[in-house]
Amino acid sequence: MSNTLSETEVAEFLAHNPDFFCRHSNLLAKLNVPHESGRAISLVERQTSLLREKNERLNEHLSDLIEAARYNDLQFEKTKRMVLSLLDCMTLDEIAIAIKESLCDDFHGDTTALLLFSQQQVDANNLRVIDPRQLGPITPLVDSNLPSCGQLTREQNAFIFDEMAIRVQSAAVVPLVKGEALGLLAIGSFEAGYFHSGQGTVFLSYVGEVLSLVLSRVLHHLEP
């Protein structure tokens, strides 16, 4: 019966005795591990190389986490400014201006459209008032009650963005609901891929909730 150990047995022994070469350091001088380039390097050098690679990967991962944290902090500050600005609004025009300034300046949208649904005459210059019985091509967007991103149909684009429609290539659309459909917020981009169906809509949902609440409050004060 042979007393020679198999490679598997040696590997298992070393795995269970990681300090083996610490107790037998003289063996390290006799060991060589082939390098990818073909040059022989010592086991210690190979271990050092592996640890260095692992450290680099960990540093890259940490950098990604730090960058994500900075981005989230920046988004939070922008969102906070927008919410505080909306809470200060007392008129429909102020709401429209606050939304446009925030979404175009802070969040880099190219244009915005705020549509208000009402059968009554409303005094406002910076948003469009539309009879809820005449929503035409945007009816599916309103009925969904959910934000959506991507490319609109030609009819939807023209209905929402009016004279800017020819330049808008993609959009994010947010139905505004507070007990009933109040209106529609749309953010347009001149880039076809800026808004796409794979995007998350958590931020848009939040904007829609805040804007719906503020619109409802202002409309209530305008009632005779």
C-alpha positions as CSV (number, residue, x, y, z in Angstrom):
1,M,0.0,0.0,0.0
2,S,1.5,3.3,-1.1
3,N,2.1,6.0,1.6
4,T,2.2,8.8,-1.1
5,L,-0.4,11.5,-0.4
6,S,-2.6,12.5,-3.3
7,E,-2.9,16.2,-4.4
8,T,-6.4,16.3,-2.9
9,E,-5.2,15.1,0.5
10,V,-2.3,17.6,0.4
11,A,-4.7,20.4,-0.5
12,E,-7.2,19.4,2.3
13,F,-4.3,19.3,4.8
14,L,-3.1,22.8,3.9
15,A,-6.6,24.1,4.0
16,H,-7.0,22.9,7.5
17,N,-3.5,24.0,8.5
18,P,-3.1,27.5,7.1
19,D,-0.2,28.2,9.4
20,F,1.8,25.2,8.1
21,F,4.3,27.3,6.2
22,C,4.7,29.6,9.2
23,R,6.0,26.6,11.2
24,H,8.0,25.3,8.2
25,S,9.2,28.6,6.6
26,N,12.2,26.8,5.1
27,L,9.9,25.1,2.6
28,L,8.9,28.3,1.1
29,A,12.2,28.7,-0.6
30,K,11.6,25.4,-2.4
31,L,8.1,26.2,-3.6
32,N,7.3,28.0,-6.8
33,V,3.9,28.9,-8.3
34,P,3.7,29.4,-12.1
35,H,2.7,33.0,-12.9
36,E,0.4,33.7,-15.8
37,S,3.3,35.2,-17.8
38,G,5.2,31.9,-17.3
39,R,7.7,33.4,-14.8
40,A,8.0,31.5,-11.5
41,I,7.1,33.4,-8.3
42,S,7.3,32.3,-4.7
43,L,4.1,31.3,-2.8
44,V,4.4,34.4,-0.6
45,E,4.6,36.6,-3.7
46,R,1.6,34.8,-5.1
47,Q,-0.4,35.3,-1.8
48,T,0.6,38.9,-1.7
49,S,-0.6,39.4,-5.3
50,L,-3.9,37.8,-4.5
51,L,-4.4,39.9,-1.4
52,R,-3.5,43.0,-3.4
53,E,-6.1,42.1,-6.0
54,K,-8.7,41.5,-3.3
55,N,-7.9,44.8,-1.7
56,E,-8.3,46.6,-5.0
57,R,-11.7,45.0,-5.5
58,L,-12.8,46.0,-2.0
59,N,-11.6,49.6,-2.6
60,E,-13.5,49.8,-5.8
61,H,-16.6,48.5,-4.1
62,L,-16.2,51.0,-1.3
63,S,-15.7,53.8,-3.8
64,D,-19.0,52.8,-5.5
65,L,-20.8,52.8,-2.2
66,I,-19.4,56.2,-1.3
67,E,-20.4,57.6,-4.8
68,A,-23.9,56.2,-4.4
69,A,-24.2,57.8,-1.0
70,R,-23.1,61.2,-2.3
71,Y,-25.6,60.9,-5.2
72,N,-28.5,60.0,-2.8
73,D,-27.6,62.9,-0.6
74,L,-27.7,65.2,-3.5
75,Q,-31.0,63.9,-4.7
76,F,-32.4,64.3,-1.2
77,E,-31.3,67.9,-1.0
78,K,-32.9,68.6,-4.5
79,T,-36.1,66.9,-3.5
80,K,-36.2,68.8,-0.2
81,R,-35.9,72.1,-2.0
82,M,-38.7,71.2,-4.3
83,V,-41.1,70.1,-1.5
84,L,-40.4,73.2,0.5
85,S,-40.9,75.4,-2.5
86,L,-44.2,73.7,-3.3
87,L,-45.4,74.0,0.3
88,D,-44.9,77.8,0.1
89,C,-47.1,78.1,-3.0
90,M,-50.4,79.9,-2.6
91,T,-51.6,80.0,-6.2
92,L,-51.7,77.6,-9.2
93,D,-49.2,79.8,-11.1
94,E,-46.8,79.6,-8.2
95,I,-47.1,75.8,-8.2
96,A,-46.4,75.6,-12.0
97,I,-43.4,77.9,-11.7
98,A,-42.0,76.0,-8.7
99,I,-42.3,72.6,-10.5
100,K,-40.7,73.9,-13.7
101,E,-37.8,75.5,-11.8
102,S,-37.1,72.3,-9.8
103,L,-37.5,69.7,-12.5
104,C,-35.7,71.7,-15.2
105,D,-32.9,73.2,-13.1
106,D,-32.3,70.6,-10.4
107,F,-33.4,67.5,-12.2
108,H,-32.3,68.4,-15.7
109,G,-35.6,68.0,-17.5
110,D,-35.8,70.0,-20.7
111,T,-39.4,71.1,-20.4
112,T,-42.5,70.5,-18.2
113,A,-46.2,70.5,-18.7
114,L,-48.7,70.8,-15.9
115,L,-52.3,70.0,-16.9
116,L,-55.2,70.8,-14.6
117,F,-58.5,69.0,-15.1
118,S,-61.5,71.2,-14.5
119,Q,-64.9,72.1,-16.0
120,Q,-64.7,75.5,-14.3
121,Q,-62.8,78.6,-15.5
122,V,-59.6,78.8,-13.6
123,D,-57.4,81.9,-13.4
124,A,-53.9,80.6,-14.2
125,N,-51.3,81.6,-16.8
126,N,-48.5,79.0,-16.3
127,L,-50.6,75.8,-16.6
128,R,-53.2,74.5,-18.9
129,V,-56.8,73.8,-17.8
130,I,-58.5,71.0,-19.6
131,D,-62.1,69.7,-19.4
132,P,-61.8,66.2,-17.9
133,R,-64.4,65.0,-20.5
134,Q,-62.0,65.9,-23.3
135,L,-58.7,64.2,-22.4
136,G,-58.6,62.4,-25.8
137,P,-55.2,60.5,-26.3
138,I,-54.0,61.0,-22.7
139,T,-57.0,59.1,-21.2
140,P,-55.0,55.8,-20.8
141,L,-52.2,57.7,-19.0
142,V,-54.6,59.3,-16.6
143,D,-56.7,56.2,-16.0
144,S,-53.6,54.2,-15.0
145,N,-53.0,56.4,-11.9
146,L,-49.4,55.3,-12.2
147,P,-46.3,57.2,-13.3
148,S,-44.7,56.1,-16.6
149,C,-41.6,56.7,-18.5
150,G,-40.7,56.4,-22.2
151,Q,-41.8,57.6,-25.6
152,L,-45.3,58.9,-25.9
153,T,-47.5,58.5,-29.0
154,R,-47.4,61.4,-31.4
155,E,-50.9,62.3,-30.4
156,Q,-50.1,62.2,-26.7
157,N,-46.9,64.2,-27.2
158,A,-48.8,66.9,-29.1
159,F,-51.6,67.0,-26.6
160,I,-49.3,67.4,-23.6
161,F,-46.4,69.5,-24.8
162,D,-48.2,71.6,-27.3
163,E,-45.7,73.8,-29.2
164,M,-42.7,72.0,-27.5
165,A,-43.9,68.6,-28.7
166,I,-41.7,68.7,-31.9
167,R,-38.6,68.7,-29.7
168,V,-39.7,66.3,-27.0
169,Q,-38.3,62.8,-27.7
170,S,-39.1,61.0,-24.3
171,A,-41.1,61.9,-21.3
172,A,-42.1,61.0,-17.7
173,V,-45.8,61.3,-17.0
174,V,-47.3,61.5,-13.5
175,P,-51.1,61.4,-13.0
176,L,-52.1,63.7,-10.1
177,V,-54.8,62.2,-7.9
178,K,-56.3,63.3,-4.6
179,G,-59.6,61.5,-4.2
180,E,-60.2,62.2,-7.9
181,A,-58.0,62.9,-11.0
182,L,-56.7,66.5,-10.5
183,G,-54.4,66.7,-13.5
184,L,-51.2,65.4,-15.1
185,L,-47.6,66.4,-14.7
186,A,-45.2,65.6,-17.6
187,I,-41.5,66.1,-17.8
188,G,-40.1,66.1,-21.3
189,S,-36.6,65.5,-22.6
190,F,-35.1,66.3,-26.0
191,E,-33.2,63.0,-25.8
192,A,-34.9,59.8,-27.0
193,G,-33.4,57.6,-24.3
194,Y,-33.4,60.0,-21.3
195,F,-36.7,58.6,-20.1
196,H,-37.3,54.9,-20.7
197,S,-39.7,52.1,-19.6
198,G,-37.0,50.4,-17.5
199,Q,-36.6,53.4,-15.1
200,G,-37.8,53.3,-11.6
201,T,-40.8,55.5,-10.7
202,V,-40.4,55.8,-6.9
203,F,-39.2,59.4,-7.2
204,L,-42.0,60.3,-9.7
205,S,-44.6,58.7,-7.4
206,Y,-43.4,60.8,-4.5
207,V,-43.4,64.0,-6.6
208,G,-47.0,63.1,-7.7
209,E,-48.2,62.7,-4.1
210,V,-46.7,65.9,-2.9
211,L,-47.9,67.9,-6.0
212,S,-51.4,66.4,-5.7
213,L,-51.6,67.4,-2.0
214,V,-50.5,71.0,-2.8
215,L,-52.9,71.3,-5.8
216,S,-55.8,70.0,-3.8
217,R,-55.1,72.5,-1.0
218,V,-54.8,75.5,-3.4
219,L,-57.9,74.4,-5.4
220,H,-59.9,74.1,-2.1
221,H,-59.0,77.7,-1.2
222,L,-60.1,78.9,-4.7
223,E,-63.6,77.4,-4.4
224,P,-66.3,80.1,-3.9
